[in-house]
Amino acid sequence: MKAEAFLQCSQCKKILFSVEFEQLLRVCPHCGHHHRLLAKQRITATFDPESFEELDKEISSLDPLEFPDYEEKLEAAQAKNGATDSVISGWAKLDGMKVSAAVADFSFMGGSMGSVAGEKITRTLERAADAHCPAIIFCASGGARMQEGLLSLMQMAKTTAAVQRCRENGVPYISVFTDPTMAGVLASYASIADIILAEPGALIGFAGARVSKQAGVSKAPSDFQTAEWVLQNGMIDKIVHRREMRTTLTNLVKMLSWRLVKHG
């Protein structure tokens, strides 16, 4: 199918040239809105060319609860995305420096965290601890994968324990909040990183606006649960434009890797 030459920004509704839009890493040149990236697009935009070595491709969900239509939905998502689950993990390099990395993809069943996603995040952090190199995780999720029930919720404790292992080994862990970073992912490994970055305008929170309203939160500020609001309230360290993300991460890894050599 031939790609469309033009598209519309979902935020400001202005018409964009598709080629220019992709060159700008899917950021609107008019309003600056950061449209979502696929995991593979983010890997290409962030790490050294041809440096990403994908691991953990052999693990996939087994539908432990025999949840209605789960197997069909999972297979459809796998066929559409060309990935086994909502997280891609492996080794990567930034300016030649080795990092253990994982990238979540919201287009795969809403980036939901099931047993496979949790296992990939855990392995990413454990590899960093074992290799004594920084871990970088791009977060994007609507929450737990309800089709896996308690097994999904268990991933919160599992991934949190892996972060602690990095901490005990003196290994730095950087998380990047992208749109959206919500619920169980935010309440576990995402928000306990040593350094937390976020893309502009990313939705960040535990419960979504609809759930908050049901709970009686009716007078929230207009920018509630955005990266800007979260930064203002001290929950993240910095908002980084997508065009500056690679440079920012590279500088952080250089600084933190120097500390690993000096104090390792």
C-alpha positions in Angstrom: 0.0 0.0 0.0 1.3 3.4 -1.0 2.1 5.7 2.0 0.0 8.9 2.3 1.9 12.1 1.4 0.0 14.1 4.0 -1.5 13.5 7.5 -3.2 15.5 10.2 -1.7 16.3 13.6 -4.0 14.8 16.2 -3.4 17.8 18.5 -3.5 21.0 16.4 -5.3 19.4 13.4 -2.9 21.0 10.9 -1.9 19.2 7.8 1.7 17.7 7.8 4.0 16.4 5.1 4.5 12.7 6.0 8.2 12.7 5.0 8.9 15.8 7.1 6.9 14.4 10.0 9.0 11.2 10.1 12.2 13.2 9.8 11.1 15.2 12.9 10.6 11.9 14.8 6.9 12.2 14.6 6.8 15.5 16.4 4.4 18.2 15.0 6.4 21.2 13.7 3.5 23.5 14.5 2.4 22.7 18.0 5.2 20.4 19.2 2.9 17.5 20.0 4.9 14.2 20.4 2.9 11.5 18.5 3.5 8.0 19.7 6.4 5.9 18.3 6.5 2.2 17.7 9.2 0.4 19.7 11.3 -0.2 16.6 11.1 3.5 15.6 12.2 4.6 19.0 15.1 2.2 19.0 16.3 3.6 15.6 15.9 7.2 16.9 17.7 6.6 20.1 20.6 4.1 19.9 23.7 3.9 17.7 22.9 2.5 14.2 22.7 -1.3 14.0 23.8 -1.5 17.6 20.6 -3.0 19.1 20.8 -6.7 19.8 17.3 -8.0 20.6 17.1 -10.7 23.3 14.3 -12.6 24.9 12.4 -13.1 21.7 11.7 -16.7 22.6 9.2 -16.0 25.4 5.5 -15.4 24.8 2.3 -15.6 26.8 0.5 -18.9 27.3 -3.0 -17.6 28.2 -2.9 -19.1 31.7 -6.5 -18.2 32.6 -7.9 -19.2 29.2 -9.4 -15.7 29.0 -12.1 -15.4 26.3 -10.5 -14.2 23.0 -7.1 -13.5 24.6 -5.3 -15.9 22.4 -6.8 -14.4 19.2 -6.1 -10.8 20.3 -2.5 -11.7 21.3 -1.9 -13.4 17.9 -3.4 -10.4 16.1 -1.1 -8.0 18.0 1.9 -10.2 17.3 1.2 -10.3 13.6 0.6 -6.5 13.4 3.6 -5.5 15.4 6.1 -8.2 14.4 6.9 -8.7 18.1 6.0 -11.3 20.7 4.8 -8.8 23.3 4.6 -5.1 24.3 8.2 -4.8 25.3 11.4 -5.3 23.2 14.6 -5.8 25.2 18.2 -6.3 24.5 21.7 -4.8 24.4 22.3 -1.4 22.8 24.9 1.3 22.5 24.9 5.0 22.9 28.0 6.7 21.4 29.7 3.3 21.6 28.8 2.8 25.3 27.0 -0.5 26.1 23.6 -0.3 27.9 20.9 -2.8 28.7 17.7 -1.5 27.2 14.0 -2.2 27.0 11.4 -0.3 25.0 7.6 -0.6 25.5 5.2 -0.2 22.6 1.7 1.1 23.4 0.4 -0.1 20.0 0.7 -3.7 21.3 -2.4 -4.2 23.4 -2.1 -0.8 25.0 1.4 -1.6 26.2 -0.2 -3.7 28.9 2.2 -5.5 31.3 1.6 -9.2 31.5 4.0 -12.0 32.5 6.1 -11.6 29.4 6.6 -7.9 29.5 7.4 -8.2 33.2 9.9 -10.9 32.5 11.6 -8.8 29.8 11.9 -5.8 32.1 13.3 -7.9 34.8 15.9 -9.5 32.5 16.8 -6.1 31.3 17.6 -4.9 34.8 19.3 -8.1 35.8 21.6 -8.0 32.8 22.5 -4.5 33.7 23.3 -5.5 37.3 25.4 -8.5 36.1 27.3 -6.6 33.4 27.7 -3.5 35.6 26.4 -1.2 32.9 23.5 1.3 32.9 19.9 0.2 32.2 17.5 2.4 30.1 13.8 1.6 29.9 11.3 3.5 27.8 7.9 3.2 29.5 4.5 3.2 27.7 1.6 1.4 29.2 -2.1 1.7 30.1 -1.5 -0.7 33.0 -1.8 -4.4 33.8 -3.0 -7.0 31.3 -6.3 -8.0 32.7 -6.4 -11.2 30.7 -3.6 -12.6 32.9 -5.1 -11.6 36.2 -2.9 -12.0 39.2 0.0 -13.1 37.1 0.0 -9.7 35.6 -0.1 -7.9 39.0 2.8 -10.0 40.3 5.0 -8.3 37.7 5.0 -5.1 39.8 6.8 -6.8 42.7 9.0 -8.8 40.3 10.3 -5.8 38.4 10.7 -3.7 41.6 12.9 -6.4 43.0 15.0 -6.2 39.9 15.5 -2.5 40.3 16.7 -3.1 43.8 19.3 -5.6 42.5 20.6 -2.8 40.3 20.8 -0.5 43.2 22.6 -3.1 45.4 25.2 -3.5 42.6 25.7 0.3 42.1 24.2 0.1 38.6 22.3 3.3 37.4 18.9 2.9 36.0 17.2 5.5 33.8 13.5 5.4 32.9 11.8 7.5 30.2 8.1 8.2 30.5 6.4 8.3 27.1 2.7 8.7 26.3 1.1 7.2 28.3 2.8 5.8 31.4 0.0 4.7 33.7 -1.2 2.4 36.5 0.8 -0.6 37.5 3.9 0.3 35.4 4.0 3.7 37.0 3.5 2.2 40.4 6.4 -0.2 40.0 9.6 -0.1 38.0 9.0 3.1 36.1 8.9 5.5 39.1 11.7 4.1 41.1 14.5 4.8 38.6 17.6 6.7 39.6 16.9 9.3 36.9 13.4 9.8 35.4 12.9 11.6 32.2 9.7 12.3 30.2 8.6 13.4 26.8 6.6 16.7 26.6 2.9 16.2 27.1 3.1 12.6 28.1 0.1 11.3 30.1 1.4 10.1 33.5 -0.6 8.9 36.4 -2.0 5.9 38.3 -5.7 6.1 37.5 -7.0 7.7 34.2 -9.3 10.7 34.1 -12.5 8.5 33.9 -11.5 6.5 37.0 -10.5 9.6 38.9 -13.8 11.2 38.2 -15.6 8.1 39.5 -13.5 8.4 42.6 -14.7 12.0 43.1 -11.8 13.9 41.7 -13.7 16.6 39.9 -11.6 19.7 40.3 -8.3 18.6 38.9 -6.1 21.2 37.1 -6.3 21.4 33.3 -2.8 19.9 32.9 -3.4 17.2 35.5 -1.4 14.0 34.8 0.7 15.5 32.1 4.5 15.4 32.1 4.5 19.2 32.9 2.2 18.8 35.9 4.2 15.8 37.2 7.5 17.7 36.8 6.0 20.7 38.7 5.1 18.4 41.5 8.5 16.9 41.8 7.8 13.4 40.5 10.3 13.4 37.6 13.7 15.0 36.9 13.4 16.5 33.5 11.2 16.8 30.4 13.2 16.1 27.3 12.2 16.9 23.7 12.4 13.8 21.5 15.1 15.5 19.3 17.2 15.9 22.4 16.6 12.5 24.0 19.5 10.7 22.4 22.0 13.4 23.4 20.6 13.6 26.9 20.8 9.9 27.4 24.3 9.8 26.0 25.5 12.5 28.3 23.9 10.7 31.3 25.4 7.4 30.4 28.9 9.0 29.9 28.7 10.5 33.4 27.2 7.5 35.1 29.6 5.1 33.3 32.5 7.2 34.5 31.3 6.8 38.1 31.0 3.0 37.5 34.6 2.8 36.5 35.7 5.1 39.3 33.7 3.5 42.1 33.0 0.0 40.7 
